[in-house]
Amino acid sequence: MKNSRMIDRTLNYGRHHIRAFLARARPFRSIIDLGAGKGDDLNLAAQAEPQAIQLAIEVNPCYAEALREKGIKVSAIDIERDTLPVEDNSVDVVIANQVLEHTKDIFWILHEVSRALPVGGKFLVGVPNLAALHNRILLAIGRQPSPIKTASAHVRGFTKRDFLSFLEAAFPGGYQLLAFGGSNFYPFPPVIATRLASLFPNLAWGIFLMLEKRRDYKDQFMSLTTPMEPPMIG
């Protein structure tokens, strides 16, 4: 399936959902953006809560410098192995928009997010949707779904059901889904794509979840283990 030149890929970031989630999260006093990039989501956070303390997690030197020039505190840590530079239960909102699909150790990331958020804290997630309509068609005709192409930086695929099942398996009752939406709809132009994503979010290019931490966290993500296949011999 060829992507049309009419596709507006800025819709992939679901900024309208992030803006709505942040408005719903008010009031909040502090926010972390994992993989903050150019700071677009933090700009939305500043509009929602101008006085909130912002922390950008960003390893790209160019992006990090641009964020610092805006007066945003930046930490260039590896979110798959390093500890977030915050105390337990101290951050009201954590954003991970178009980040988790690039990571392998999601257990550590969710451990740190869950450690940092207090009960009532909000976790805003945006990921490409492996179950998007165009990906279902691609797989049906023997083609690789776009979020997990080998020649890309993506190493994980996500669906709404699987991600929520993962959270529940690792941290039972730990998170409640407050809001959900889809953004963009390949291969359609923006006006049609926006409408289709609103009507059929589970078939949209990207899925966006607003989650609320519901109970105290006690390292559950670190204790969840995945059975390993025995090595093949010969």
N, C-alpha and C positions, 0 to 999 in steps of 0.2 A: 504493500500500500504506500503510494507516494504522498508525502505531505504537501498540501497546497501552499502556494506562496501567500495565500490570503490569511493563513493562520497567524494569530497574534500570540506569540509565545510569552509575552509579558503576563498573560492571563494564567500561565502555569504557576505563578507565585501566589495566586489567590489573595491579593492584597485586600480585596473587599471583605473577605472572610476574616482576615487578621484584624482589620479595623473594627469589624463588628464584634469579634471575640474580645478585643481590648476594651471596647466600650462596655461590654457586659462584665468584664473583670473589675471594673472600677468599684471602689477606690483601691488602688494599689500603690505601695510606697517604693517598691524595688522590682527590677526586671532584668533578666539575663537573656541574651540572644545567642544561641549556639550557632556558630557559623554566620556571623552578622553580615558578612559581605560588605556592601556599600552603605549599610545602615538604613535601608528602606523601611524595614519593620520597626526599627527603633524610632524612626521619624514618626511613624504612626503612633507609637507608644507615647512619644513626647506630646503629640496632639491630644491624646486621651488623658494623660496625667503629666502635665509639664513639670511637676516637682518630684517625680519619681526618680530614684537613683537608677542609673543605667550601667550595665556591664556588658560589653561586647566580647564574645569569645571568637577570635579570628586569627588564623595563622598566616594568611596571605599578607606579606609585608606591605604591598601597595594599599590594600583595603584597610589594614590596621592603621597606617599612617593617615589615611583620609579620615578615618573615624576619630583619631586623636585630634586632628585639626578641627573637628566639629565639637571638641570638648568632651568626647565620650571616653570613658575609661576602657582600656582594651587589655585582655589577657590572651597571650598567644600559646595556650596550652593545647595538648592533644586530648580531646574529649574521650578518646577510647582507652586512655591509660592514666591520665592525670586527674587529680582531685580538683573540683571546682573551688576557686578561691573565696569561698563563703562558708559561714557557719551553718550548722544544721538548722532546719526550719526557719530560715532567715530571708528567703526570696519569695515574693508574692506571685510572680509570673515568670515562667520559662518558655521561650519560643524555640522551636526547632523546625524551621521552614526550609524544605528542600535540602536537608542535611542527612537524615538518618539513612537514606538510600545509599549514601557514600560510605557507610561505616560497617564494620564487621562485629565489633564487640558491643552490641546493643545492650547486653546485660549490664555492663559497667556504666554505660551512659544513663540507663534508666535507674540504676542504683544511685548515681550522683544527683540526678534530677529529683528523685524521690527523697533523698537525704536533704536536699536544699529547700524543698517546698514544705511549708507547714500544712497542717490539715486545713483545707479550704483554699490552698494555693492552686493556681491554674497552670496547666501545661497545654500549650498551643502547638499543634503538630500539623505540618503540611508535607505530603509525600506523593510521588507519582503513583498512579493507581494501576497495579498489574491487571486488575479486572476491568479496565476501561474497554469500551466497545471496540475501539480500533485494535487493542491488544488481543481481544478475543478473536477478532477476524484474522489478524496476523497469524496467531497460533493455529487456527483452523485450516489455514492454507499452507501450513508448514514453515512459517516465517517466525523469526525471533521477536517476542514482544519488546517494544521500544524501551521500557524502563530497565531491562536487564540485558541489553546488547553487550556482547563481549568487548567490542571496541568502544567502551565508554567508561566513565568513572563510577558508574553505579555497581554496587556489589550485593544489593538486597532488593527484593520486590515486596510490595505491600498491598494488601487489601484491607478494607475496613474490618471485616469479620475476623481475619487472622490477627490483625494488630490488637484488637480488643481481646481476643482469646489469649494472646500472649500476655497481656497485662494481667488478666484474671488468673491465669495459670501461675504466674510468678508472684503476684501480690493480690491474693483474693480479697475482693471488696475494697481494694486500695484506691481505685479510680472510678469515677462516674463520668459518663459521656454527657456533657451539657449541650453541645451543639455540633452539627455535622453539615458539611457542604462539599460540593464539587466545583471545580473550575476548569474551564476550557473543554473543548469537545472536538477532537480531531476527526476529520480534516476540514472542519467548517470555519467560515469567517466569523469574526468576533460577535456580530449581532446574533447570529444563529447559535454559535457555540455557547454564548452566555445563557441563552434561553434553555438550550438542551441540558446544560450542566445544572441549571436550577431545577429543572423538571426531573432529571435522572442523575442525581449526584453519584450514585454507585457505578455509573458508566462513564463518568467524566475522566478527563486526562489526569487530574489530580484530586486527591481527597484531603479534607481539612477537618481536624477534630479539636474541639475544646474540651479538655478533661479537667476534672477537679479531684484533688487528692482528698480522700474521705476518711482515712484513719492513719494512726502512727505507723511509721515505717521502721522495720527492724532487720534490715539487710536481706530481705526476701529475694531480691533479684540476684544476689550473689550466691544464694544457696540453691537456686534452680539450676539443675544440670541437664544437659541433653545427652542421651545415650549415644555413645560413639560406635560406629561400625568397626568390626575387627579388621585389621589390615589384611590385604590380599597377599598371599605368598605364592611365589612362582610366576 
